[in-house]
Amino acid sequence: MVDAAVLLREFLLTQASVTTLLGTNQNHSIYASYDMPEHFDPSLGPAIQIFRSGGQRHTEILELVDARVLVKVWDDVEEYERASELYGAVSDALHGIFSVSLTDGAIVRALEVSSPQELTDPNDAWVQIFGFFHVICVPAPDTA
């Protein structure tokens, strides 16, 4: 099964409007996983975290994945403006895309379904802005 978070990560890595705002953390500062890696350092710049928070395969078209994806932007203490700028670039890049072919599959459609929320992590005071996207995707023909 194709992972919507991995496809979104792959797509965002091709978007200069997003990548130019990222820091120098490992993995190009975009992570398709539930947990942030231990080596993430917000002093090196912001990062994007993407993971599926719901959704399933379509009941009649088994290759079609209908996912709810959470996209978070993390940044250092008091870096609200920079985090907001990055989240805006991510939202602009993702909202409304359709029929995007990538290495591991295709994004049929992606729509932002919630307004972005902002909070400060209570443990380390890092800034976090997040929103949910509805993503429909299919695996590449040879991986179905």
N, C-alpha and C positions, 0 to 999 in steps of 0.2 A: 504494500500500500504506500502511496506517496504521502509525504509529510508536508502539509501546507506551510508550516513554519520554515522548513528548509527551502521550499520554493520562494517564499517571500524574501528570505535572506539572500538567495541567489539573485533575485531580481533587484533588490536594494543595492547590492554590490556593483550593479551596472549603472546606477544613478549618480552622476557626478554631483547633483544638487544635494544629495545625502552624504556621500563619501567625503566630500570636502569639509564637512562639518564635524567629522568623527575624529577621535583622538588616536593615539598610537598604541592602544592596548592590543593584545594578541588577538588572532582570529579576525583581524580587520575591524575590531570593535563592534561587530554584529554577531550575536549569539542566538542560535536556534535551540534553546534549551530552557527548562524550567528554572534551573539554578544558575546564578551568575558564577563564573569560575572563580576559584580562590585567588587567582593572580590579577583579577580586575582591580585597577587603580584609577579612581576618578580624577586624580590629579594629572593623569596622562590624557584626559579629555573624556567627553561623553561616550556612551555606548548605547546600543539598541539590543533589547532582549525580546525575542519572539517565541511564543509557544502556544500550542493548541489548548484551548480551555473547554472545548466541547465539540460536538459534531460527530458525524459518522458517515459511513458509505451510504450512498443512495440505495434504497431497497430494490429498485428495478434496474438501475444501471450501476452495476457493482464497481466499475472502474472510477466512477464519479465520487469524489470526496467533498462533502458539504461540512465545512469546519467553521467554528467560532475561534478566532485567534486573538490573543492578547498581545499587544505591542507596547513595550515600555521603553522609555528613554531614561537613562540614568546619568546623573552628572554630579559634580562635586558640591560641597556645601555652599549654599547661597548662589549657585549658578542657575537661577531660575530663567533668566533671559536666554542664555545659551541653550538650555534644555528645551525651552519653548520653541526656539528657532529650529532646532533639530527635529522635534516632533512635528512641527509644521511642514518641514521638508519631506518627512516620511509620509505624512498624511496626504500631501499633494502628490507624491509619487505613487501611492497605493490606491487611493480612493478613485474608483471608477475604471481601473484598468480592466482589460478583457482581452482574451485570446493572445496571451503572452506565452510563447514557446521557450522553454528553458531546457537544460541538460537532463534533469530528472523528471520532467513532466511539463504540464502547461497550466497556467492560471486561467481559468475560464472567466472568472469575475472576482473582483475584490471591492467591497464597499465598507466604508467606516460606518458602524452602526451605533456608536455612542460618542458623545462629546468627550474630549480629552479631560481627564481628571489629574489634578496635581496634588502631590503630598510630599512630605519630608519623612524619610525613613527614621523611625524612633530610635533605632540602635546606633546609627552612624551619622545621621543628619544629612545624608545624601539626598539630592533632589530626584524626584521621580515623576514623570508624566506618562500617563498610560491611556489607551483607548482600545476598544474592541472592533475587529473587522470580521465581516462575513466573507469567507473565501471558498470558492468552488474551484476544484482543481482535478486534474487527471494525471496519471503517470505517463511517462514517455511510452510509446508503443512497444518497445522491447522490454519494458519493466513491468507491464501490467499483470 
